[in-house]
């Protein structure tokens, strides 16, 4: 018998469609993980998932390559 850990009826938050299953490893207090999540939600809400090409800058933001499922040049 399987146990349902999260009842879909009670789900408050779901992982954005464009987010990969990579483990986040941002520094404590760093907002990069939050920004990656917001960007993924925004592209999905705008219906731009198939037409998104992203470029990540240097620093911790470069980990967006691991977290977002978009085309990278």
C-alpha positions in Angstrom: 0.0 0.0 0.0 1.5 3.3 -1.0 1.2 6.4 1.1 0.4 9.8 -0.5 2.7 12.3 1.1 1.3 15.3 -0.6 -2.4 15.2 -1.3 -3.0 17.1 -4.7 -6.1 18.7 -3.2 -3.8 20.4 -0.6 -1.0 21.4 -2.9 -0.1 25.0 -2.4 3.1 25.1 -4.4 4.3 23.2 -7.4 7.7 23.2 -9.1 7.6 25.5 -12.2 7.4 23.6 -15.5 10.7 24.9 -16.8 12.7 23.9 -13.7 14.9 20.8 -13.9 15.2 18.3 -11.1 18.8 19.6 -10.3 19.5 20.2 -6.7 19.8 23.9 -5.8 23.0 24.8 -4.1 22.7 28.6 -3.7 24.3 30.2 -0.7 22.0 30.7 2.4 20.3 34.1 2.0 21.2 34.3 -1.7 18.2 35.2 -3.9 19.5 33.4 -7.1 17.3 30.3 -6.5 14.2 32.6 -6.1 15.1 34.5 -9.2 15.5 31.3 -11.2 12.1 30.1 -10.0 10.4 33.4 -10.9 12.0 33.5 -14.4 10.8 29.9 -15.0 7.2 30.8 -13.8 7.2 34.0 -15.9 8.2 32.3 -19.2 5.6 29.6 -18.6 2.8 32.1 -17.7 3.6 34.2 -20.9 3.5 31.0 -23.0 7.1 31.5 -24.1 8.4 28.0 -23.1 9.1 26.9 -26.7 10.6 30.3 -27.8 12.9 31.0 -24.9 16.7 31.3 -25.4 18.6 32.3 -22.2 22.0 33.6 -21.5 23.4 33.4 -18.0 25.9 35.9 -16.6 29.0 35.1 -14.5 28.8 34.4 -10.8 26.2 32.2 -9.1 23.6 33.1 -11.8 25.6 30.9 -14.2 24.0 27.8 -12.5 20.8 28.7 -14.3 22.2 26.4 -17.0 21.5 23.5 -14.6 18.1 24.6 -13.3 16.2 26.0 -16.3 15.0 23.8 -19.2 15.4 26.3 -22.0 17.7 26.6 -25.0 21.1 27.9 -24.2 23.3 29.3 -27.0 
